[in-house]
Amino acid sequence: MSTTNAAKQVVELQAKDLPAHCPNPAMPLWSSHPRVFLDLSHGGTATCSYCGTQYQLAPGTVIKGH
């Protein structure tokens, strides 16, 4: 998982980081909110409804179904 600093934070996820959830392990405990799981299966991106952090799959990452 890698994070880039910008006006809005974007977290790039690898297959090993799935299932995706926010807050993610890199976020400080003081800024926590309830854990929400993110659906990246439609377009490879999702935004946390609590904090606005954007998540995206790294190029070439494949989501494997059940």
Secondary structure, DSSP 8 states (H G I E B T S, - for coil): -EEE-SSS-EEEE-GGG-S-EES-TTS-GGG----EE---TTTSEEE-TTT--EEEE-TT------
